């Protein structure tokens, strides 16, 4: 029984499939190499969850609540690294707002600033260090009251 010769069409298809596979492999290797270069360059790709400026609510109501109760502790639910305290000092709800980290930068997350109402100070639960009601000595986040009377916190605008 004679053996049938393969057609040249099948050979061409096989070569095209092989070349396509090699091209795909080269493209994947290029992408992997390029991503590795970006990651090893020392530059970080910023990841931002949520807005850097957020409205906390009506400044008059917040000032009354803080005056009757205690400063607000806002836990960072996104990555757990940026818990903040919001406090109001003074009589005008449009002024005297302070927002600062709930713990010094050198402290672990378990160490938080605890409000001592009678003394009107914050005490670091681990070190015992004391901070005034306005959080002086800690990084301060930007605070403003907008034209609608809402307190705005800007986590990107800081001052020490």
Phi, psi and omega in degrees: 000126181285150178269132181284141178281144177286146180280154179292338179295316178297322180293318179296319179297319180296319180293319179296319178296318180296315179296321177298318178296319179294318178299318179296319179297318178297318179297317179296315179297322177298313180298317179297316180296317181295316178295323177296322178294320179295317181291329183269001184278354181089349178274143181256144174272117183291136175244125182234119176254115181086181182270145177286337177245126179224153180267126181271340179129190184297122184296323180296312180295319179295318179298318178296316180299312181297319180297320181277335187242265181196167177302156182274133172256118180250104180288145177276105182274348182284302182229001173074013185248356188227053174293140180229159175246137175242126180227155177238129180236126179115183185258340181270124179290349178271350182225167175084020179271139179222132175230130185206164181301146181282001176201152176299154183302332183275355183267152174283167186297332180293339179269115180235161175278127180253133182281128175252099189299316184297315181277345184055051177221163172256139179238129177292123185294343179259312185268339184083000178299146182248145178227143180291170184301333180272002178073019179305138183098349177246158175301136180251131175270152181294136176228138174213157172251121184282178184296341177269000179085017179262139178283127178250134176247128179248106182284348178268341180261107182236158173211151181259000000 
